[in-house]
């Protein structure tokens, strides 16, 4: 006789709700990145024709845009303290995003943004 155990946590009812919101916000993240890409392309054209004395500042501005674009992508990715740990089975205290925010801070900010920017109520308020 094979017996399987399923562990259900308090998060199981909440995570699918926010995963759906995250998925729906994909187009918004893409739009933000497209705006930045357009600005980078414009700066590239300006840099080609710019006065040599102004180029270093323009290059710095371009680098800031590249970093902002990367931040949109990397801030939502969670990592564990150990590169070999499985994040799906790790404690909250060992998870952080690439900017160093804890998983708890990241999730709290995400929930707050969805409520403020998209009028999406928290799953706990819905239930």
C-alpha positions as CSV (number, residue, x, y, z in Angstrom):
1,X,0.0,0.0,0.0
2,X,1.4,3.4,-1.0
3,X,0.5,6.3,1.0
4,X,1.2,9.9,0.0
5,X,1.3,12.8,2.2
6,X,0.2,16.3,1.1
7,X,1.3,19.2,3.2
8,X,-1.1,22.1,3.0
9,X,0.0,25.4,4.4
10,X,-1.8,28.6,5.1
11,X,-0.2,30.1,1.9
12,X,-1.8,27.5,-0.4
13,X,-5.0,29.6,-0.7
14,X,-3.2,32.8,-1.2
15,X,-0.3,32.0,-3.6
16,X,-2.5,31.0,-6.6
17,X,-4.4,34.3,-6.3
18,X,-1.2,36.4,-6.4
19,X,0.4,34.1,-9.0
20,X,-2.6,35.0,-11.3
21,X,-2.2,38.7,-10.6
22,X,1.5,38.4,-11.3
23,X,0.8,36.7,-14.6
24,X,-1.7,39.4,-15.6
25,X,0.8,42.1,-14.9
26,X,3.3,40.6,-17.4
27,X,2.1,43.0,-20.2
28,X,2.6,45.9,-17.8
29,X,6.2,44.9,-17.1
30,X,6.8,44.4,-20.8
31,X,5.4,47.8,-21.6
32,X,7.7,49.4,-19.0
33,X,10.7,47.6,-20.5
34,X,9.7,48.7,-24.0
35,X,9.6,52.4,-22.9
36,X,13.1,52.0,-21.4
37,X,14.3,50.2,-24.6
38,X,13.1,53.1,-26.7
39,X,14.9,55.6,-24.5
40,X,18.1,53.5,-24.7
41,X,17.8,53.4,-28.5
42,X,17.3,57.2,-28.6
43,X,20.3,57.7,-26.3
44,X,22.4,55.5,-28.6
45,X,21.6,57.7,-31.5
46,X,22.4,60.8,-29.6
47,X,25.7,59.4,-28.3
48,X,26.8,58.6,-31.8
49,X,26.5,62.3,-32.8
50,X,27.3,63.9,-29.5
51,X,30.1,66.2,-28.6
52,X,33.0,64.2,-27.2
53,X,32.8,66.2,-23.9
54,X,29.2,65.3,-23.4
55,X,29.6,61.6,-24.3
56,X,30.6,60.4,-20.9
57,X,27.5,61.8,-19.2
58,X,25.3,60.4,-21.9
59,X,26.9,57.0,-21.5
60,X,26.2,57.2,-17.7
61,X,22.6,58.0,-18.4
62,X,22.4,55.0,-20.8
63,X,23.9,52.8,-18.1
64,X,21.3,54.0,-15.6
65,X,18.5,53.1,-18.1
66,X,20.0,49.6,-18.6
67,X,20.1,49.1,-14.8
68,X,16.5,50.3,-14.5
69,X,15.4,47.8,-17.1
70,X,17.4,45.0,-15.4
71,X,15.8,46.0,-12.1
72,X,12.3,45.5,-13.5
73,X,13.3,41.9,-14.4
74,X,15.5,40.9,-11.5
75,X,13.6,42.4,-8.6
76,X,10.8,39.9,-8.9
77,X,13.1,36.9,-8.9
78,X,13.6,35.2,-5.6
79,X,16.8,33.4,-4.5
80,X,17.9,31.4,-1.5
81,X,20.8,32.1,0.8
82,X,22.4,28.9,-0.6
83,X,22.7,28.6,-4.4
84,X,22.0,24.8,-4.1
85,X,18.8,25.1,-2.0
86,X,15.4,24.6,-3.5
87,X,13.5,27.8,-3.1
88,X,10.2,26.1,-3.3
89,X,10.9,24.2,0.0
90,X,12.9,26.9,1.8
91,X,11.9,29.0,4.8
92,X,10.8,32.6,4.1
93,X,13.8,33.8,6.1
94,X,16.2,32.3,3.6
95,X,14.6,33.9,0.5
96,X,15.4,37.3,-0.9
97,X,15.2,39.1,-4.3
98,X,18.2,40.2,-6.3
99,X,18.1,43.6,-4.7
100,X,18.4,42.1,-1.2
101,X,14.8,42.5,0.0
102,X,13.5,39.7,2.1
103,X,10.7,37.5,0.7
104,X,8.3,38.9,3.3
105,X,9.1,42.5,2.2
106,X,8.9,41.7,-1.5
107,X,5.5,40.0,-1.1
108,X,4.1,42.8,1.2
109,X,5.1,45.4,-1.4
110,X,3.7,43.3,-4.2
111,X,0.3,43.0,-2.5
112,X,0.3,46.7,-1.7
113,X,1.1,47.6,-5.3
114,X,-1.7,45.4,-6.6
115,X,-4.2,47.0,-4.3
116,X,-3.0,50.6,-5.0
117,X,-2.3,50.4,-8.7
118,X,-4.9,47.8,-9.8
119,X,-7.7,47.9,-7.1
120,X,-7.1,44.2,-6.5
121,X,-8.1,43.2,-3.0
122,X,-6.0,40.9,-0.9
123,X,-7.1,37.3,-0.9
124,X,-7.7,37.4,2.8
125,X,-10.1,40.3,2.3
126,X,-11.9,38.4,-0.5
127,X,-12.4,35.2,1.5
